[in-house]
Amino acid sequence: SLLAVPIVDFVQNDVNASFVQLFAPTETCSLESHTITKDYVILQLLDTVKSRYVFWNYSTSSLEWLFVGQEQEAVIRGGYISAVDEHESNLYWLTTNSFVQPSTLLLGNAESGPAGIASAKLLKSLPPQFDAKDLVEKQFMATSEDGTLIPYFLISHKDLEFNGENPTLLYGYGGFEISMTPVYSGIIGSCWLNTKNHCYVMANIRGGGEFGPKWHQAALRENRKLAYDDFIAIAEDLIKRKVTTTKRLGIRGGSNGGLLMGNMFARRPDLFGAVNCLVPLLDMKSYHKLLAGASWVAEYGDPEKPEDWEFLQKYSAYHNLDPNKTDYPPLLMTTSTRD
């Protein structure tokens, strides 16, 4: 939540001061950041993992907060907004990007309200690293095993045929309250999306911060399975929608996402055609003894405690491999000494 209160009122009355609630989170909308200009507060919301800006104005004549408005539709984009000079001006810097648009710097005026976002002055943009004119960004929902709706982004050619034959790369992370929001990648664009029927998918599974702290807390420790259920649900949804098939579905993730990849490799080898596993945690019996591993105990659990190892062993990929199995998908694993 975001609250506003006159400083003198707060100093004099503490919790009994006159607070005004500028934002309250919902099940699908969280506060990503905010900035303060001379007369306005601009909120940046993550609304179903899409971006939406909200404007409030403090009236010095009536001494009250006035709701100016918000963008009518949340937009698939990443970005950051900050005041040019919070004491002297209502101008703001807006840095924005998407899966198909490189980072762009704009200058806007809070006095124009939400309409000013679309009309903000373009100052500079990084050069494009691939041809995106025929690419489109879409959002879909998959239903996880427990009935929870899990969003994901699909980036593809505008004329994509839903025939089940499209090579698809599915990326996931799902941990540490880190939100997987739209990001421009020259490598993905030029090396993968440059082929007409190739698709790129970003998963917003539990464990991340896409819907605030609750989304993260839902997949902590003994509930980690939920993040893996979510990823599997997205993979199955892509196949159900005839975006791709198991043989043409590759998956990728690193660090905590590498643990995700290890679990997909061990739990559902039948669902994926290839796995790219980067700097992973795979042995949850000893992860806490390596580098920064001890600082992750709150996220995963402490394998030194029998009650924690009871659930940790269920998603320790190393301990769940079947030595008699021969039908695991092709695996590309890269690692380092720094993660």
N, C-alpha and C positions, 0 to 999 in steps of 0.2 A: 504493500500500500504506500501511497504518498500523501502526507498530510502537510498542511500549511497552517501557521499560527503567527500572530504578531509577536515579535520578540519580547516586547515589554510585558505583554499579557502573559507570556510563558514564564518569564523571570518572576513575575509577581504571583502568579497563580498555579504554576507547575501543571500537574495533570488536570486541573480544573479550568485551564485556559480554554479559549474558544478555538478549537481545531476545525479545519475544513478539510474534508477528504477530497483530494483531487483525483485519486485513482484507487480502486479496489480490485484485486485480482479475481478472475473467474476460473472456471475449470479449463478454459481454452485460451485465456488471455493473461499475459504477465507483463510487468513493467521491465523493459530492457535498460532504459536510461532516461535522463531528463536533462534539460538545460534551462538556464534562467537568463533572460534578456532584461533590458531596463524595465519593461512593463509587462512582460509575458513569461509564462512557464510553458515549455514545449515538452510533451511527453512522447517518448518513442516506445511503442507497444509491440509486443510479439503476439499477434493475434492469429491463432492456429498456425503458428510458425511463419506467418507473413507479417510484413511491416506496416504499421499504421501510426500516423502522427496526430496528436491531440493538442489543442491550444487552449490555455487559460490566460485571462487578463485580470490584473488587480486594479480595480478602479480607485483612484486616489480621492475621487469626489464622494463616492458612497462608502468607501472603505470596505469593499467586499470583493470576493472572487467571482468573476463572470466566466461562464463556459462559452468560449468563442466557437468551438466546433472541432470536428475531426474529419479526416479523409473518409469519404463515403465507403470506399472499398480498401481492404488490406491488400498490399501489393507484394508479389514475390520479389524480394530484393534484400540485400544486406545494406548496412550503412551506419553512419554516425552523425549526430547533429550537435553543434556547440555554438554558443554565443560568440559574436565578434568582440563585443565589449559589454559586459553585463551591467555596467554602471551608466553608460552614455548612449547606448544604441539598442535598437530592436532587430538589428541585422543578425543573421546566423550563417555559419558555414554548414553545408550539407555535403557529406561524402557518401556516395552511394554506388552500388554495384549489383549485379545479378549473375546468374549462371552464364548469361550471354552478353553481358555488358561489363567492360573493364571499369576500374575505379574512376569515378568522376567527381570533381569538386564543383559545387554550385554555391551561389550566394543568394540568400532569400531574406525576406522581411517579414517578421512575425506579425506586423500590422495587417498583412494580407491574409492572415489566418491559414487554414488548411489549403485553400485554393492557391496560395503562394508556393506550395511545394512543387506543383506542376509547372509553374511559371518562373521558378528560380533561375537566376542567370548562370549560364554555363561559363565557368572560368577556365577549367582545364580538365583533360581526360587522358588517361594512359592510352597508348596506342593499342588497338585490338591485336590479339595474337592469333586469331583465327577468324574465318568468315562465318558469321552467325546470322546472316540475313534470313536464312531458311529454317532456323532452329526455333523451337517453342518450348516454353517452360509450363508444366502443368503440375497440379497437386492432386493426389488421390488418397484414399483412406483404405487401410486393410483392417480386418477384424482379427484381433489376437485370440488366443485360446480361451482367455477369460472374458471375452466379449468387449474388451477395450478397443476403441478405434485408434489406429496408429497411422499418422500421416507420413507421406513420403512424396518427394519431388521426382518427376520424370522429365528429362530433357531429351528431345529427339527432333528429327526432321519434321517439318509441318505436314508432310504428306506420308508419314509413317503408316504402313499397313499393319494392322493388328492381326497378323497371320500366324503368330507363334514361332516365327523363324528369325527374329531380330537378335543379334548378339547384344547382350545387355550386361553392363557392369554395375553392380549394386554395392554401395559404400555404406558402412555403418560404424558407429562408435559406442554410444550409449553408456556414458559414465561421467562421474565427477561434476555433474550439473553443467556440462558443456553443451551448448545448443548447436546443432548442425543446421546453420542458416545458409541461404544462398551465397555462393562465393564464386568468383571468376577464376578459372584455372586454364592457363594457356596450354598446359600439357594435356589435360582431358579434352579440351576443344580441338587442338591441332592433331593429336595422336589417336583420339578415339571417335569423337563426334564428327570428324572430317569425312567419315564414311556414311552414306545416306541412311542405311538401315541400322546404324549403331545407336544404342540408347544408354544414357547414364542416369542412375537412380541414387538419390540420397535419402537414407532412412532416418526417421525421427523417433527412434525407439526409447523406451523408458530407461532411466539412468542418466539421461541428458537433462538439460535445463529448459527445454522448449516450452513447457507449461509451468515453469516455476519450480520451487523446491520440492513440491509433492511429486512431480514427475521423476525427479532424481531419487528421492527417498523410496519410491515405490520399488526400485530394483536394487536396493542395498543388501549386502550380506546374504542372508538366507533366501532373499527374494530375487536374487540375480537371474534366476531362471526366466523371470518375466521379460527381461531384455532380450533373451534368446528366443523366447516364444514370439515376441514382436517381430524380430528379424525374419524368422521362418514364415510368419504370417504375410509379410510383405513379399517375400520370394514366391509364396504360393499364390498371392494375389496377382503378381505379374504374369504368372503362368495362366491363371484363370482368365485374365483379361486378354490373353493371347498376345501379350507383348513379346514373350519369349518362351523357351522350353528349358528344361533342366540342363540339357547338353549345351545350350547357348547362354546359360546364365553363369557369369563369373562374379565372385565377391571379393571385396578388398577392405582391409582395416588395419590400423596400426596401434601399437601400445595397448591400451585397454581395448581398442578395436581389434588388436591381434589376439587377445583372449577370446573375443567374440568369434573371430575366424577359426580359432582352434576348436571352439565348441561346435561350430557349424560343421567343421571337418569331421569331428568325432561323432556328433549326434545325428547329423542328416547328410551323410555322404551321397545319398541318392538324389538330393535336391539340387546339387550344384555341379556345373561342368568344370569349374576350375576355382582355385582358392589362392589369393595373394595375401599372405600373412606377414605383416611388417612389425619388427621389434616387439614381439608378443610376450605376454605372460602365459606360460603354458603349464608350469609345475607349481600349483598353488600350495604345495607342501613347504616349499622353500623360498617362495618369491620375496618374503619379508626380510631375507638375509642378503639380498642383492641390491646394491646402490640405494635408491630412495624407497625401496619396497616397504620398509617399516612404516613410512608415512602414509601408506595406502591401507593400513589395517582397518581403519574406520569404514572404508569403502567396501572391502571384501570380507574381512574377518581375520582372526588370529589363528593360524594353523597350529600354534603351540597349545591352544585350548581344545580339549577333546570335543566340547560341544560345538565349537566353530568348525573344526575339521570334519565333523559329521556332515555339514552342508557344503563346505568348500570342496571336498573330494568329488562331489557330484558335478561340479563344473571346472574341475582341474582336467584340462584336455589331455595332458600327459597320462593321467591315471584312467582315462576313459577310452583310450585307443584299444582296439581289439587286434591282438597279434595274428589272429587267424583270418582277419578280413583282408580281402584282396581287391575290393572294388572301391577304394577311396579315390576321390577325384584328383587330378594333377594339382600339385601344391608348389607354389613358389614362395619361399620363406627368406626374408632378409632380416638381418639383425645388426646390432652394434653394441658397443660397451657403454653407451650413454643413456639407455632407457631400459 
